[in-house]
Amino acid sequence: MEREQREQQPGRRALLGAAALGAGAMALGGAGTATAADAGAAGKPGPVRGLPVPTVIGHRGASGYRPEHTLGSYQLALDMGADIVEQDLVPTKDGHLVCRHENDITATTDVSAHSEFADRKTTKTVDGTKLTGWFTEDFTLAELKTLRAKERIPGTRQRNTLYDGRWEVPTFEEVLQWAEREGRKRGRKVWLYVETKHPTYFRKLGLGLEERVAKLLRRYGRHKKDAALFLQSFEPSSIQRLRKLVDTPSVVLLSTMTSRPWDFVEANDPRTVADLVKPEGLKWIASYAQGIGPDLSVIIPRTPDGKLGTPTSVVKDAHAAGLVLHPYTMRNENTFLPVDFRRGTDANAYGDAFGALKAYFDTGIDGIFSDNPDTALLAAADFRK
């Protein structure tokens, strides 16, 4: 998925609800029970103990300041006060889960500088897209551990290149252990937001993600409905599969309105995201998941000239179905912001991120993914009661 300078002290934030309920499910971590119908009658989802609203999710950690999906990025997000820290999972050749946004590691590691792996460069088609590079499923974990992470978009985030080579590619188990250590130090649970990447693609390779994720969640006690963790995927069938394996709260990610989940493409299911955010589609999602993570354009479309347009009814309709909404992704740089919130002519300079965040929070969303969690936290503070 896709991104101020002052820290927000977590203890000062109100601990309000953030997660919703699937149909007939119990409230996550709450004192009582509620159903999707109950939530719909009240107009918004039920609460979960320990998360403020709006919730700020550190997108791939604090990837606006450190190379994404590194322990350095995760640690900075947590230190800044992010309520949840995100991981994306892909497998290695020998079946270990590692944290990368994509299985193509060409742009996020120094693999191209390793002559011993030159012959691993190849061309593959992943979810209908042809890619040339190096891929995690062609490396054992031991081989992958010889690589070092680097900044994915150095042209935009030149300062992040200072940290190139400092961290290795973490395994999901290492992140779970990190979260346990940090939780003990802080006297509270560290929340994680975990995505299965390209699950249909990997299942065809004999590297099914869901069973591996569930095994680790059970090992670290994060398999229950009150776990401090959200599971997420762009493929609804992956969430449905996980639902049969663990009770961990889950969220269906949704791309742009005209797109189709890849498992729908494979199954010849004609539904698009526009269909899934209609009341009947949201009711279907609520039957097995607790929330949706839509692209921000699903919440407020951009006009043809790139400005923010009129909000859709998705927030209201999702809340009526008892679903939480955690859209993605806010970033501070002009190049990522709506045109009306850009400042100056430098595409890589910061624009009016606070103005854009206010516009999104005004719609009633329950949280947001941000590459700059410190910025999002300051903006969210104005909406927390």
PyMOL commands that set and color helices and strands:
alter all, ss='L'
color gray80, all
select helices_A, chain A and resi 10-12+36-42+71-80+111-113+115-120+136-138+141-144+158-163+172-186+199-204+209-219+236-245+262-266+273-276+279-286+296-299+314-320+334-336+339-341+353-361+373-381
alter helices_A, ss='H'
color red, helices_A
select strands_A, chain A and resi 55-58+84-91+97-99+122-126+129-133+191-196+229-233+250-254+291-294+324-325+367-370
alter strands_A, ss='S'
color yellow, strands_A
deselect
rebuild
show_as cartoon
